Amino acid sequence: MCVVGGLNPFETLGQPAPGWYTWLLGNKLYACLMVFFIGNAIETQLVSTGAFEVLSTYYSSAILHMLYRIFRYRWTACQSGPR
């Protein structure tokens, strides 16, 4: 966000901006694309290990159960008519 906005957090700290950060500010589009692609590569490697399947399966079933309870409550409220 600092790169896209052109902000320099090093000024706030009272430090000169490092060379790599100055390069990022000068090449915003390239820098953002590289962060995006490298982030996706890391995500792909982490997901391919299978370590996150248990966590996502748990949350998927918990979310489905919660949605079932909400819709069941609303369906019974619709069937019983106005209060």
Buried (B, 14 or more C-beta within 10 A) or exposed (E): EEBEEEEBEBEEEEEEBEEEBEEBBEEEEEBEEEEEEEEEEEEEEEEEEEEEEEEEEEEEEEEEEEEEEEEEEEEEEEEEEEE
